[in-house]
Amino acid sequence: MTVATIELLAPDGERCRCCRTVEDVFTVSQKTFRTVVGTALGSLSVIIFTGALVRLTGSGLGCADWPRCSTTKFIDVSTGHTLIEQANRLFTGVVSFSVIAAVLLAHFRKPLRRDLVLLAWGLVVGVLVQIVIGGVVVLTGLNPYANMAHFLVSLLLVANAFVLFRRSGQEPDTYFRTGPQRLVTAVRLVVGSSSIALVTGTVVTAAGPHAGDENAVRLGFALTSVARVHSVSVLVTVALIIFLAIRAKQLQGDASVTDAIQALLFAAVFQGAIGYAQYFTGVPVALVAAHIVGATALWFAVCNLAVSPSRGTL
């Protein structure tokens, strides 16, 4: 970006301080930008849990209107359900602010990088899509397909923010992990299987209890059937992670690969254990909440495995 300035000289011939350009005044350091992006990533992760609390407490229709909670009150806390739903919507403002800050600062970061600007704008687009989907969820009486989309788009936003955060302080050679073809293929299989497991998990949620409201429509699938499909996808994922670990050892992958595989295996096993526990104990709210936290942690581990590690400081 070119900025026109008027060159004024002091009596001694030096440049006047008032002649600094916009870039001089608003230059953003790599550290500051990375901190803002980290805040955005954190808020995008937290809102997954706050959104889940709305559903788990039966507060999905706690607000009678959209996008405002009430047509007569700016903040409506008339009931417990309204308070929970209102709080979640207000936290959306925090998410929006952090994302807007990220995209604005991306334009003033030095050095300016096109990849960071595009990734930051991806967050803005994603949040706008989420706001629309949230409206559809409310206006359709918690339609299960809309709820599923709401969660899955949240995961895509987390992935976007994760890539932006990793690239914000340092610049990897590529977006995604590279290496021997057999190792890369195994990584892709794990990422694909993990994604399927998360999608089938949303189907189980949409067919089971805790819909967000006692009158909400549910998917017409037998809970035991979809739970078995989800269970198979999780077991396949764990098996593929173990296969990846063996492959990485054979190919003597670098330490970052080994650490990422171990973290993902732990997250997958932990998540599977919670899933079985909640299934055999009647799907209690506390375990469902833990399962959602586990799903987010699993997705973080998947991103950590799939995204190229940083290679050097700019």
ChimeraX attribute file (.defattr): number of C-alpha atoms within 10 A of each C-alpha:
attribute: neighborCount
match mode: 1-to-1
recipient: residues
	/A:1	4
	/A:2	7
	/A:3	7
	/A:4	7
	/A:5	11
	/A:6	10
	/A:7	10
	/A:8	13
	/A:9	12
	/A:10	9
	/A:11	8
	/A:12	6
	/A:13	8
	/A:14	9
	/A:15	13
	/A:16	13
	/A:17	10
	/A:18	10
	/A:19	13
	/A:20	13
	/A:21	14
	/A:22	13
	/A:23	15
	/A:24	10
	/A:25	9
	/A:26	13
	/A:27	15
	/A:28	18
	/A:29	14
	/A:30	17
	/A:31	12
	/A:32	14
	/A:33	23
	/A:34	22
	/A:35	15
	/A:36	21
	/A:37	26
	/A:38	20
	/A:39	20
	/A:40	27
	/A:41	24
	/A:42	16
	/A:43	20
	/A:44	26
	/A:45	21
	/A:46	16
	/A:47	18
	/A:48	20
	/A:49	17
	/A:50	19
	/A:51	22
	/A:52	23
	/A:53	22
	/A:54	25
	/A:55	22
	/A:56	20
	/A:57	17
	/A:58	21
	/A:59	25
	/A:60	26
	/A:61	23
	/A:62	23
	/A:63	24
	/A:64	13
	/A:65	13
	/A:66	14
	/A:67	15
	/A:68	16
	/A:69	23
	/A:70	16
	/A:71	13
	/A:72	8
	/A:73	9
	/A:74	10
	/A:75	15
	/A:76	18
	/A:77	18
	/A:78	10
	/A:79	11
	/A:80	13
	/A:81	21
	/A:82	22
	/A:83	19
	/A:84	23
	/A:85	26
	/A:86	23
	/A:87	18
	/A:88	20
	/A:89	22
	/A:90	15
	/A:91	18
	/A:92	20
	/A:93	11
	/A:94	17
	/A:95	23
	/A:96	20
	/A:97	14
	/A:98	23
	/A:99	28
	/A:100	19
	/A:101	17
	/A:102	28
	/A:103	22
	/A:104	15
	/A:105	25
	/A:106	28
	/A:107	21
	/A:108	20
	/A:109	22
	/A:110	15
	/A:111	13
	/A:112	14
	/A:113	14
	/A:114	11
	/A:115	14
	/A:116	22
	/A:117	19
	/A:118	14
	/A:119	21
	/A:120	28
	/A:121	18
	/A:122	18
	/A:123	27
	/A:124	20
	/A:125	13
	/A:126	19
	/A:127	21
	/A:128	13
	/A:129	15
	/A:130	19
	/A:131	16
	/A:132	13
	/A:133	18
	/A:134	20
	/A:135	16
	/A:136	17
	/A:137	21
	/A:138	20
	/A:139	15
	/A:140	13
	/A:141	16
	/A:142	23
	/A:143	18
	/A:144	21
	/A:145	14
	/A:146	19
	/A:147	21
	/A:148	19
	/A:149	17
	/A:150	21
	/A:151	19
	/A:152	17
	/A:153	16
	/A:154	21
	/A:155	21
	/A:156	14
	/A:157	22
	/A:158	25
	/A:159	21
	/A:160	19
	/A:161	26
	/A:162	22
	/A:163	23
	/A:164	25
	/A:165	23
	/A:166	20
	/A:167	23
	/A:168	26
	/A:169	19
	/A:170	16
	/A:171	19
	/A:172	19
	/A:173	14
	/A:174	13
	/A:175	17
	/A:176	15
	/A:177	18
	/A:178	16
	/A:179	12
	/A:180	10
	/A:181	9
	/A:182	13
	/A:183	22
	/A:184	17
	/A:185	14
	/A:186	18
	/A:187	26
	/A:188	16
	/A:189	16
	/A:190	26
	/A:191	21
	/A:192	13
	/A:193	20
	/A:194	25
	/A:195	19
	/A:196	16
	/A:197	22
	/A:198	21
	/A:199	17
	/A:200	22
	/A:201	24
	/A:202	21
	/A:203	22
	/A:204	22
	/A:205	20
	/A:206	24
	/A:207	21
	/A:208	19
	/A:209	19
	/A:210	24
	/A:211	25
	/A:212	24
	/A:213	20
	/A:214	12
	/A:215	11
	/A:216	17
	/A:217	16
	/A:218	18
	/A:219	15
	/A:220	9
	/A:221	14
	/A:222	11
	/A:223	17
	/A:224	13
	/A:225	11
	/A:226	20
	/A:227	22
	/A:228	13
	/A:229	15
	/A:230	22
	/A:231	18
	/A:232	14
	/A:233	21
	/A:234	25
	/A:235	16
	/A:236	16
	/A:237	24
	/A:238	22
	/A:239	14
	/A:240	20
	/A:241	24
	/A:242	16
	/A:243	15
	/A:244	24
	/A:245	23
	/A:246	13
	/A:247	16
	/A:248	22
	/A:249	14
	/A:250	10
	/A:251	13
	/A:252	11
	/A:253	15
	/A:254	11
	/A:255	10
	/A:256	13
	/A:257	24
	/A:258	17
	/A:259	14
	/A:260	17
	/A:261	23
	/A:262	17
	/A:263	18
	/A:264	25
	/A:265	22
	/A:266	14
	/A:267	22
	/A:268	25
	/A:269	16
	/A:270	15
	/A:271	22
	/A:272	19
	/A:273	12
	/A:274	17
	/A:275	23
	/A:276	13
	/A:277	16
	/A:278	18
	/A:279	15
	/A:280	9
	/A:281	9
	/A:282	10
	/A:283	16
	/A:284	15
	/A:285	15
	/A:286	10
	/A:287	17
	/A:288	21
	/A:289	16
	/A:290	16
	/A:291	21
	/A:292	19
	/A:293	18
	/A:294	19
	/A:295	22
	/A:296	22
	/A:297	18
	/A:298	23
	/A:299	23
	/A:300	20
	/A:301	21
	/A:302	25
	/A:303	20
	/A:304	24
	/A:305	25
	/A:306	21
	/A:307	19
	/A:308	21
	/A:309	22
	/A:310	16
	/A:311	12
	/A:312	10
	/A:313	8
	/A:314	10
